[in-house]
Amino acid sequence: MIEQVDLSQVNWARAQFALTAMYHWIFVPLTLGLAFLLAFFESIYVKTGNEEWKRLTKFWMTLFGINFAIGVATGIILEFQFGTNWSNYSWMVGDIFGAPLAIEGIFAFFLEATFFAVMFFGWDRVSRKFHLFSTWMVAIGSSLSALWILVANAWMQSPVGMAFNPDTARFEMQNFWEVLLSPVAISKFTHTTSSGFLLASLFVVGISCWYLLKGRHQLMAKRSIVVASVFGFLAASYVGLTGDESAYLVAQNQPMKLAAMEGLYDGEVNAGVVAMGVVNSEKRPGDEQKDFIFAVKVPMALALLANREFGSFVPGINDLVFGNEEQGIVSVGSRMERGQQAIAYLAAYKEAEDNNNEAASQAALQQFNIYKDDMGYGHLAKPSDAVPPVATTFYAFHIMVALGSLFPLVFLLALYFLHRGNLEKQRPFLVVGVLCVPLGYIAQQCGWVVAEVGRQPWTIQGMLPVHVANTNLTTGTVQTTFFIFLGLFTMLLIAEIKIMCKQIQIGPEEK
């Protein structure tokens, strides 16, 4: 029997977490990438002894410090929500999910914060080499901090290294290294951090282009563009490679997400990738409406992307919801029935244990073990609940890919014009360079929309639906805190933008 839940409260809790996560991710990728650019700038200064590189480093370090401080504030609030709005989730998976978050707080964040103080305030207090070492430690610590958070998120996308304990009704870790080194965790870490490197490079190039448009700090701007463009192009290339690997792993572990990313309802052999298109928002699983209002596809590309071979079958939403015997795909309805049996046998096992009926408990446990892999589906009300929001996932994915294809061209053009010695005269390009800063942030947000919206309705893929993971709070309570966070984060964002703009207007210190 499906439990009754307050979907309004669940949706407000989801909205609050999405709000916090998206605001937090405004600050994180810039921290990840700018930390390494600072290390590169300062390494050149230490190597050459040229004070211009020191001035340049200190300028970008000031912007880094502003961003870092506000990013920490939003991150703390984000993690607290696991104990407020998602306490059932925290209780059920605390043995697994809590471990990487604890390591992040105890080890990576403290490493980052300790050397941050030396990096920011130690210019005239420590030697050049130790200061450079501190800057590199901040860069490495930032990525290590991201590693553990991304490992936790990857486990939600593809749960491994754990087992469900019927006595406690909790998921418990069995193999820490399997959680840490899962292909999804490695792919998510490499793709996310390299996208942060890309964003920071766009940030540096964009602000430097603004200085060139204004005819200010031209030497500093050109030097910044050289380093950031090389780093950005390498990062953009790696983002493409890791993005391809991420899509392949999505196809293997979350086929419903891949189908939503491509708006694919009916599976195909040698399916094509949608290069551009407009989805039919009225389309529903199983109906006769067209998938797209219009679409331009690259033939056979999705088969290669999803399965690494031409001639392979890529399942669509209808195949996954209603099943496809020919391809060996079990329907959601069948998995729901098995899941409901798992829930019933688990309840019978607990009752028999409470009554000290050993024979009955062992019989119920044996049956539970047969159906337990589909237990999460037993909490769904209808098969179509397993389908994520298709239009949102589709558009977010394609916007991300389109922008990701643009950015490496911007870096190459910047280097080309610098090589020719006329970058400051290329005003249309300089305007594009400035505009790429907000476009970089849009691409970042779209990436996380694909990752998280495409996973719905699951908190843990295939095992724990969102409405089972939340805390039993009133809708009004969650609404109130949502608007408090909305106001708080908006003020923080406005404050950061104003401080950043003021510091950019001031520019680096003069000789």
Residue pairs with C-beta under 8 A, 6 or more apart in sequence:
1 340
2 379
2 380
2 381
3 379
5 467
6 475
7 467
8 475
9 470
9 473
9 474
9 475
9 478
10 466
10 467
10 470
12 475
12 478
12 479
12 482
13 85
13 86
13 470
13 471
13 473
13 478
14 466
15 482
16 81
16 85
16 478
16 481
16 482
16 485
17 78
17 81
17 85
17 86
18 452
19 482
19 485
19 486
19 489
20 74
20 77
20 78
20 81
20 485
20 489
21 78
21 448
21 452
22 445
22 448
23 74
23 489
23 492
23 493
24 71
24 74
24 75
24 78
25 444
25 445
25 448
26 441
26 493
27 67
27 68
27 70
27 71
27 74
27 496
28 71
28 75
28 146
28 196
29 192
29 195
29 196
29 199
29 200
29 444
30 64
30 67
30 196
30 199
30 200
30 203
31 64
31 67
31 68
31 71
31 142
31 196
32 142
32 143
32 146
32 193
32 196
32 197
32 200
33 196
33 197
33 198
33 199
33 200
33 201
33 203
33 231
33 235
34 60
34 63
34 64
34 67
34 200
34 203
34 204
35 64
35 135
35 138
35 139
35 142
36 139
36 197
36 200
36 231
37 60
37 200
37 201
37 204
37 227
37 228
37 231
38 57
38 60
38 61
38 64
38 119
38 135
38 138
38 139
39 132
39 135
39 136
39 138
39 139
40 227
40 231
41 53
41 56
41 57
41 60
41 224
41 227
42 53
42 54
42 57
42 131
42 132
42 135
43 132
44 50
44 53
44 227
45 51
45 53
45 54
45 56
45 57
46 128
46 129
46 132
51 511
52 219
52 220
52 223
53 223
55 220
55 508
55 509
55 511
56 220
56 223
56 224
56 508
58 123
58 508
58 509
59 220
59 507
59 508
59 509
60 204
60 224
61 119
61 120
62 503
63 500
63 503
63 504
65 120
66 496
66 499
66 500
66 503
67 496
67 500
68 116
70 492
70 493
70 495
70 496
73 492
74 489
74 492
77 485
79 101
82 89
82 90
82 97
83 90
84 471
84 481
85 470
85 471
85 473
85 478
86 459
86 469
86 470
86 471
87 471
88 468
88 469
88 470
88 471
89 97
89 459
89 464
89 469
89 470
90 97
90 98
91 170
92 169
92 170
92 171
92 464
92 469
93 170
93 171
93 460
93 464
94 170
95 162
95 170
95 171
95 172
95 173
96 155
96 159
96 161
96 162
96 171
96 172
96 173
96 179
97 152
97 155
97 156
99 173
99 176
99 179
100 148
100 149
100 151
100 152
100 155
100 179
100 180
101 148
101 149
101 152
103 148
104 144
104 145
104 147
104 148
104 149
107 144
108 141
108 144
108 145
108 147
108 148
109 141
109 145
111 137
111 140
111 141
111 144
112 137
112 138
112 141
112 142
112 144
112 145
113 141
115 134
115 135
115 137
115 138
115 141
116 138
118 126
118 130
118 131
118 134
119 131
119 134
119 135
119 138
122 130
122 131
122 134
123 131
126 134
143 193
146 189
146 192
146 193
146 196
147 189
150 185
150 188
150 189
150 192
151 179
151 180
151 185
151 188
151 189
153 188
153 451
154 182
154 184
154 185
154 187
154 188
154 189
155 161
155 162
155 179
155 182
155 185
155 460
156 455
156 458
156 459
156 460
156 461
157 184
157 188
157 253
157 254
157 451
157 455
157 461
158 182
158 183
158 184
158 249
158 253
158 254
158 461
159 171
159 460
159 461
159 462
159 463
160 175
160 178
160 179
160 182
161 173
161 174
161 175
161 176
161 177
161 178
161 179
161 182
162 171
162 172
162 173
162 174
162 175
162 179
163 171
163 172
163 174
164 170
164 171
164 172
164 372
164 375
165 171
165 172
166 346
166 349
166 350
166 365
166 368
167 353
169 346
171 460
171 463
173 179
179 185
183 249
184 249
184 253
187 242
187 245
187 246
187 249
188 246
190 238
190 242
190 245
191 239
191 242
191 243
191 245
191 246
192 447
194 235
194 238
194 239
194 242
195 235
195 239
195 443
195 444
195 447
196 444
197 231
197 232
197 235
198 232
198 235
198 236
198 239
198 404
198 407
198 440
199 440
199 441
199 443
199 444
200 228
201 228
201 229
201 231
201 232
201 235
201 236
201 411
202 232
202 407
202 410
202 436
202 437
202 439
202 440
203 437
203 440
204 224
204 225
204 227
204 228
205 224
205 225
205 228
205 229
205 232
205 410
205 411
205 414
205 433
205 436
206 433
206 434
206 435
206 436
206 437
207 224
207 434
207 437
207 504
208 220
208 221
208 222
208 224
208 225
208 228
208 433
209 221
209 225
209 429
209 430
209 431
209 433
209 434
210 430
210 434
210 504
211 217
211 218
211 220
211 221
211 507
212 218
212 221
212 222
212 423
212 424
212 430
213 427
213 430
213 431
213 434
215 424
216 507
217 507
217 508
218 424
220 508
222 418
222 423
222 424
225 414
225 418
225 423
226 415
226 418
228 411
229 411
229 412
229 414
229 415
229 418
230 411
230 415
232 407
232 408
232 411
233 408
233 411
233 412
233 415
236 404
236 407
236 408
236 411
237 408
239 404
240 404
240 408
243 401
243 404
244 305
247 258
247 261
247 305
247 306
248 305
248 306
248 308
250 257
250 258
250 261
250 454
251 258
251 305
251 306
251 307
251 314
253 461
254 454
254 455
254 461
255 315
255 320
256 317
256 320
256 386
256 387
256 388
257 388
257 393
257 450
257 454
257 455
258 264
258 306
258 314
259 265
259 314
259 315
259 316
259 317
259 320
260 317
260 387
260 388
260 389
260 390
260 393
260 394
260 454
261 393
261 394
261 397
261 450
261 454
262 271
262 273
262 274
262 302
262 394
262 397
263 274
263 277
263 279
263 291
263 292
263 295
263 390
263 394
264 271
264 291
264 302
264 314
264 316
264 317
265 283
265 285
265 291
265 316
265 317
265 318
266 291
266 316
266 318
266 319
267 313
267 314
267 315
267 316
267 318
267 319
267 324
267 327
268 303
268 313
268 314
268 316
269 303
269 311
269 312
269 313
269 314
270 299
270 300
270 303
270 310
270 311
270 312
271 300
271 302
271 303
271 306
271 314
272 297
272 298
272 299
272 300
272 301
272 302
273 297
273 298
273 301
273 302
273 305
274 292
274 295
274 296
274 297
274 394
274 398
275 296
275 297
275 298
276 295
276 296
276 398
277 292
277 293
277 294
277 295
277 296
277 297
277 394
277 398
278 292
278 293
278 294
278 295
279 291
279 292
279 293
279 390
279 391
279 394
279 395
280 289
280 290
280 291
280 292
280 293
281 391
282 289
283 289
283 290
283 291
283 390
284 384
285 317
285 318
285 321
285 322
285 383
285 384
285 387
286 318
286 321
286 322
300 310
302 314
303 309
303 310
303 311
303 312
303 313
303 314
304 310
306 312
306 314
307 313
307 314
313 327
315 324
315 327
315 329
317 387
317 390
319 327
319 329
320 329
320 332
320 386
321 331
321 332
321 383
321 384
321 386
321 387
322 331
322 332
322 333
322 383
323 329
323 330
323 331
323 332
323 333
323 334
331 383
332 377
332 380
332 383
332 386
333 383
335 374
335 377
336 374
336 377
336 378
336 380
336 383
338 371
338 374
338 377
338 378
339 371
339 374
339 375
339 376
339 377
339 378
339 379
339 380
340 378
341 367
341 371
341 378
342 368
342 371
342 372
342 374
342 375
342 378
343 375
343 378
343 379
345 364
345 365
345 367
345 368
345 371
346 364
346 368
346 372
346 375
348 360
348 364
349 361
349 364
349 365
349 368
352 358
352 360
352 361
352 364
353 361
375 463
376 458
376 460
376 462
376 463
376 464
376 465
377 386
377 462
379 465
379 467
379 468
380 386
380 457
380 465
385 457
385 465
386 457
388 453
388 454
388 455
388 456
388 457
389 453
389 456
392 449
392 453
393 449
393 450
393 453
393 454
396 446
396 447
396 449
396 450
396 453
397 446
397 450
397 454
399 442
399 443
399 446
400 443
400 446
400 447
400 450
403 439
403 440
403 442
403 443
403 446
404 443
406 436
406 439
407 436
407 440
407 443
410 432
410 433
410 436
413 429
414 423
414 429
414 433
417 423
417 426
417 429
423 429
423 430
424 430
455 461
456 466
457 465
457 466
457 467
458 464
458 465
458 466
459 465
459 466
459 468
459 469
460 469
